[in-house]
């Protein structure tokens, strides 16, 4: 399992680097762009299991090599990317937009 806790020093350092959120993979904090800043190409890379490609797009440039070197299992990567997607409070595909009415409307 991955550890999601950071030391206060790690958290401050990551926070100071910009718009990234820190997510641990195999106990190593990696900086990931919030899901709201992901482009469709990020999701395409995940759907095609191009995790190294996704890392190059979504992770802080200094953390990409670490992600590749960790050589994590598919379960660990799946958990990591799921936590990265939910870190901003909303997973992709779940819009805060108003849903369509369940009532049917009749034509006049």
Backbone bond lengths (Angstrom), bond angles and torsions (degrees), N, CA, C in turn:
res aa  C-N    CA-C-N  psi(-1)  N-CA   C-N-CA  omega(-1)  CA-C   N-CA-C  phi
1 X - - - 1.449 - - 1.523 110.62 -
2 X 1.306 114.88 154.51 1.454 119.04 179.07 1.512 109.91 -94.25
3 X 1.310 116.27 151.10 1.453 122.83 179.28 1.518 107.67 -96.41
4 X 1.326 116.87 129.93 1.460 119.78 -177.57 1.520 112.86 -103.03
5 X 1.329 118.29 2.60 1.455 120.06 -179.12 1.524 109.95 -91.19
6 X 1.306 114.48 143.94 1.461 121.59 177.32 1.517 108.42 -119.77
7 X 1.308 115.70 150.79 1.456 118.28 172.58 1.525 107.14 -72.92
8 X 1.319 118.11 155.87 1.467 119.92 178.19 1.534 112.67 -56.75
9 X 1.315 116.96 -35.66 1.470 120.67 179.54 1.529 110.12 -65.67
10 X 1.348 116.72 -45.56 1.463 120.37 177.74 1.529 111.00 -60.25
11 X 1.316 116.46 -44.67 1.467 120.82 -178.47 1.523 111.11 -62.01
12 X 1.327 117.38 -42.62 1.465 120.64 179.10 1.521 111.24 -65.20
13 X 1.318 116.69 -41.39 1.464 120.29 -179.65 1.527 110.12 -63.34
14 X 1.321 116.73 -45.29 1.455 120.87 -178.70 1.527 110.56 -67.07
15 X 1.318 116.45 -41.09 1.464 120.38 178.81 1.521 110.99 -61.83
16 X 1.326 117.16 -35.78 1.459 121.59 -177.91 1.520 112.62 -72.57
17 X 1.324 118.20 -14.81 1.460 120.07 -175.68 1.521 113.61 -85.33
18 X 1.315 118.35 -6.82 1.458 118.28 176.12 1.506 114.15 133.45
19 X 1.332 115.57 -144.25 1.453 122.48 -171.05 1.523 114.24 -84.62
20 X 1.281 119.08 11.23 1.458 121.80 -175.83 1.521 111.67 -84.82
21 X 1.337 115.89 154.27 1.452 121.56 171.82 1.525 107.19 -109.77
22 X 1.319 116.48 146.79 1.461 121.11 -178.36 1.521 109.74 -93.93
23 X 1.320 115.81 126.12 1.455 123.05 176.13 1.524 106.25 -129.37
24 X 1.325 116.35 131.64 1.467 119.95 -179.83 1.519 111.22 -84.91
25 X 1.320 115.02 137.90 1.459 123.17 172.81 1.522 106.16 -127.18
26 X 1.308 117.21 118.55 1.469 121.92 -176.72 1.523 111.39 54.49
27 X 1.336 116.59 36.68 1.459 121.17 178.82 1.512 114.93 79.95
28 X 1.323 117.74 2.92 1.467 122.09 -178.94 1.530 108.62 -108.20
29 X 1.348 118.42 121.76 1.457 119.40 178.86 1.533 111.02 -72.28
30 X 1.328 114.71 128.01 1.465 121.45 175.74 1.518 107.89 -120.09
31 X 1.314 116.66 143.07 1.460 122.17 -179.05 1.525 109.44 -93.13
32 X 1.331 115.13 125.25 1.464 122.13 -177.06 1.526 108.47 -123.99
33 X 1.324 115.86 140.09 1.456 119.26 173.83 1.522 109.52 -63.25
34 X 1.334 118.56 142.46 1.461 119.89 175.16 1.528 109.83 -59.72
35 X 1.325 116.75 145.53 1.461 121.76 -173.90 1.530 112.50 -56.89
36 X 1.299 118.33 -28.34 1.462 121.35 178.00 1.525 113.06 -65.27
37 X 1.322 116.95 -17.62 1.461 121.25 178.91 1.527 112.44 -99.31
38 X 1.332 117.31 -0.19 1.461 120.40 178.68 1.511 109.83 -72.92
39 X 1.293 115.78 146.63 1.471 122.71 175.92 1.533 108.08 -99.69
40 X 1.319 117.41 163.94 1.464 119.62 178.00 1.531 113.17 -54.79
41 X 1.325 117.49 -31.40 1.464 120.35 179.79 1.534 111.54 -63.91
42 X 1.328 117.74 -29.16 1.464 120.95 177.80 1.527 109.30 -64.00
43 X 1.331 115.95 -45.29 1.461 120.93 -178.89 1.520 111.68 -70.22
44 X 1.344 116.32 -35.61 1.476 118.95 176.29 1.519 110.23 -61.23
45 X 1.323 117.05 -41.28 1.470 120.46 178.69 1.526 110.34 -61.92
46 X 1.330 117.54 -41.89 1.469 119.61 178.14 1.519 111.56 -65.67
47 X 1.341 117.08 -43.08 1.471 120.41 -178.46 1.515 112.13 -63.05
48 X 1.325 117.71 -30.87 1.466 121.06 -179.62 1.529 112.27 -95.01
49 X 1.334 116.01 10.22 1.467 123.15 179.15 1.532 112.74 60.87
50 X 1.330 116.73 29.40 1.463 121.64 174.30 1.526 107.64 -90.79
51 X 1.325 115.90 73.92 1.457 120.76 -173.63 1.522 112.45 -68.88
52 X 1.337 117.18 -35.26 1.460 119.10 176.65 1.530 110.26 -66.15
53 X 1.328 116.52 -39.51 1.467 120.77 176.53 1.512 111.20 -64.22
54 X 1.346 116.00 -42.46 1.467 119.95 177.65 1.525 109.75 -61.32
55 X 1.332 116.73 -44.04 1.460 120.95 -179.16 1.529 110.99 -59.21
56 X 1.330 116.35 -40.95 1.462 120.44 179.76 1.531 111.37 -64.06
57 X 1.318 116.92 -26.98 1.460 121.31 -179.91 1.527 112.78 -88.88
58 X 1.331 117.27 -44.46 1.457 121.53 -168.78 1.523 115.09 -96.82
59 X 1.321 117.50 -23.69 1.463 120.08 -177.80 1.525 111.66 -90.04
60 X 1.312 114.88 158.22 1.466 120.54 172.24 1.526 107.19 -58.52
61 X 1.322 118.62 137.81 1.474 120.76 -177.33 1.531 113.94 -52.35
62 X 1.326 117.65 -32.94 1.464 120.48 -179.79 1.525 112.76 -74.01
63 X 1.346 117.93 -13.71 1.462 121.22 -176.31 1.524 113.84 -102.47
64 X 1.313 118.40 -7.50 1.466 121.54 -176.74 1.528 111.07 -62.93
65 X 1.323 117.71 -48.45 1.470 120.53 -179.49 1.526 111.23 -61.30
66 X 1.323 117.10 -37.64 1.467 120.43 177.93 1.525 110.40 -63.43
67 X 1.336 116.82 -43.48 1.466 121.35 178.14 1.528 110.10 -57.21
68 X 1.321 117.07 -47.02 1.466 121.50 -178.72 1.527 110.27 -65.52
69 X 1.325 117.19 -43.90 1.463 121.61 -178.42 1.527 112.53 -64.74
70 X 1.329 117.94 -30.97 1.462 120.81 179.83 1.532 111.20 -63.16
71 X 1.325 116.91 -30.51 1.460 122.61 177.44 1.529 111.14 46.53
72 X 1.314 115.60 54.00 1.458 122.73 -176.00 1.522 111.84 -71.31
73 X 1.339 115.32 162.49 1.462 120.65 178.09 1.527 109.67 -74.05
74 X 1.322 115.40 165.85 1.469 120.04 178.24 1.527 110.70 -61.28
75 X 1.336 117.16 -39.23 1.466 120.06 178.07 1.521 111.22 -63.00
76 X 1.324 117.31 -42.78 1.465 121.14 179.90 1.524 110.82 -65.74
77 X 1.320 116.75 -41.69 1.470 120.01 178.78 1.521 110.30 -66.84
78 X 1.334 117.07 -40.81 1.466 120.32 177.85 1.516 111.82 -60.64
79 X 1.333 116.39 -43.54 1.460 121.30 177.75 1.526 110.61 -64.74
80 X 1.332 116.33 -43.27 1.465 121.58 -179.86 1.530 111.20 -61.42
81 X 1.329 117.08 -48.40 1.468 119.50 -178.26 1.520 110.94 -68.23
82 X 1.335 118.21 -34.73 1.469 120.63 177.07 1.527 110.50 -64.09
83 X 1.331 116.16 -42.60 1.468 119.40 177.89 1.524 110.99 -67.73
84 X 1.330 117.24 -35.32 1.469 120.49 177.01 1.526 110.26 -64.15
85 X 1.341 116.54 -40.05 1.463 120.05 -179.75 1.526 111.92 -70.12
86 X 1.305 117.65 -32.07 1.459 119.30 -178.62 1.524 112.97 -91.18
87 X 1.322 118.05 -6.62 1.467 121.62 -177.21 1.522 112.25 -60.61
88 X 1.309 117.74 -30.20 1.459 120.89 179.43 1.521 111.04 -87.51
89 X 1.332 116.86 2.99 1.444 120.34 176.10 1.507 114.73 95.67
90 X 1.308 118.77 -6.21 1.455 120.59 -178.48 1.516 109.33 -151.98
91 X 1.309 116.30 129.44 1.456 121.10 178.40 1.519 110.14 -78.72
92 X 1.344 117.57 151.70 1.448 119.38 178.32 1.523 110.63 -59.29
93 X 1.317 116.52 146.06 1.453 121.29 -180.00 1.511 112.02 91.03
94 X 1.314 117.59 -10.22 1.456 120.73 178.07 1.515 107.31 -109.25
95 X 1.287 114.89 95.48 1.450 120.91 -176.88 1.513 110.49 -85.72
96 X 1.300 115.27 147.51 1.451 120.42 174.14 1.512 111.20 -81.85
97 X 1.315 116.63 3.25 1.457 120.79 -178.36 1.517 110.68 -67.67
98 X 1.305 115.33 155.48 1.454 121.82 -179.74 1.522 109.55 -65.89
99 X 1.309 116.66 135.53 1.459 119.88 179.79 1.524 110.37 -81.55
100 X 1.307 115.20 158.58 1.462 120.33 179.31 1.515 109.69 -65.98
101 X 1.297 115.83 149.84 1.451 121.15 179.92 1.521 110.73 -65.67
102 X 1.313 115.64 143.35 1.451 118.79 178.23 1.538 111.26 -82.11
103 X 1.302 115.86 -11.51 1.467 119.99 178.06 1.498 110.59 -81.04
104 X 1.305 114.64 142.11 1.446 118.24 174.83 1.520 108.73 -86.12
105 X 1.287 115.02 150.59 1.472 118.47 177.74 1.515 107.75 -109.36
106 X 1.271 114.37 143.12 1.455 118.65 -177.67 1.505 108.99 -97.86
107 X 1.323 115.43 141.31 1.458 119.83 177.98 1.512 108.73 -77.71
108 X 1.299 115.28 144.99 1.471 120.24 177.40 1.487 111.03 -100.79
